[in-house]
């Protein structure tokens, strides 16, 4: 079993896998007569393949117990997938670089601070939604359309904080 200690999520550490979505570290500009701050273009949405379209969904996830035990990672080869917590839910992020196989030495685990979201690049291996402490609601932006956009790779992983 691969054992990982989740590290704090930072944009630099997560860069090989996608984008950290965090308005606190992003530039902004005023809109709506100055009443709204627009934190613009926080992640690159990827929708690949003919007939692809962008989906916006809400996920409601039940909390996991620690240590977190996983038996597979998944990837979406035809598009990115972004998760943004709506109520400051902390969650565990487990990722591996794109490719046909996963090298256990390249698997990483992160823990968000509750105000950060992630955008997995197309093809990035990742764990299923793993919210901590309480039920979580997430705004999810990903790809819809024809084609198989979900692959699973068996891998035994245990994550601690």
N, C-alpha and C positions, 0 to 999 in steps of 0.2 A: 504494500500500500504506500502510495506517495503521500508524505506528510508535509504540509505547508503551514507556515505561520503568516497570517494575513498582515500586510503592511499598510500604513496609511495611504490612501489614494491621493496621488499627485498627478498633475498633467504630464510632467516629465517622465515619471515611471510608467505611466499608462500609454504613452505615445505610440509604442509599437503595435498596440491593439485597437486604438481608436481615440476618442476624444472624451475628456472629462467635461461635464456640463456643470458650470458653477458661475452663477451671475456675480458672485462676490469678487471674482478675479477677472471679469470681462469688462471691456470698455462698453460704454453706453452713451446714448444721446436722448435728449428729451423729445417727446411727441405729445399729441393730444393737448395742445396749448400749455405745455410744460407740466402737466399733471401726471405724466407717465414716463418712466425710464425704460427705454428699449435696449435690452442687452441683445445685440444683433448677431446673428450668424454664429451661434455657439457650437455647432457640430455640422459635419458634412454628411448629409443624407444621401445614401447610395441606393439606387434602384436599377438593377441591371437586367437585361433581357427584353425581348419583344413583349409588349403589352404590360410592362411593369407599371405600377402605380404606388404612390405613397399612402400608407394607412396611418391613422391616428386612433389609438385604442386606449382603454383603461384596463389595467390588470389589478386585481385584488389578490394579494398573496398572503398565505398563512406563515407565521414565523417558524424558523427552523430551530433545532436544538444544537448546542455545541458540545463536543466537537462536531462540525459539519462533516458528514460522510456522504460522498458522491460515488456513483459507479459508472458515470459517463459524462462526457462533455458534448455539446452540440455546436453546430455552425450553420450559418445561413449564407450559402455561396452566392446568392443572387441579390443581396442587399444588406445594408447596415441595419442595426437594431438599437434604438435608443431607449433608455429607461430613466425617467425623472421622478423622484419621489414627490408626492403632493403634500405630505404632512411631516416632513423631516424624519422619515424612516431611515434608519441605518440599514445597510445591507452588505453582504459579502459578495465580492466579485472574484471569480476564478477564471483565468484566461490562458490561452496558448496561441502562438502564432499560426497564421493560415498555413495549410499544407494538407497533403493526403494522409499523413500520419502525425501523431503527437509525440514529441520528444519530452519525456518526463522532466528533464533538466530545464526545459524552457517554460514550464507551467508556473504561473504566478498567482498569488492570492492578495487581494486588497480588501480593505474595509472602508466604507464611505463614512462621512461624518453626519449624514442625514440631510444635508443641503446639497450634496453633490449628486449628479447623475452621470451615466456613462452612455457612450455611443460606440457600440462594437462595429468595427469595419467589416465589410463584406468578407466572409470566409474565416473570420477570427473564431477560434474555438472558445466556448464559454460554458459556464455552469448554468443550470436553471436558476430562476429567481430565488434568492435566499435572503429574505428579510429577517432582521433580528428583532427581539424584544416584543413586537406586537404586529398585528395585521397591518399590511401596508397597501396603499393605493399608489399606482404609478401611471403616469402618462407615458405611453409607448408609441414610438414612431418607427415603422418598419415597412417592408415591401409586401405588396399584394400583387396578384396576377398569376399567370400560368407558370408552370415549372415547379420542380421539386426544390424547395428552398429550406430544407432542414435535413441535415445529416447528423448522426450520432456516432460517437467513438467510445468504445468501452475503456474505462480507466478508473481504477480504484484510488480515491483521493480522500484524505482526511485533513480538514482545515481547523486550526485553532487561532484564537486572537492573541 
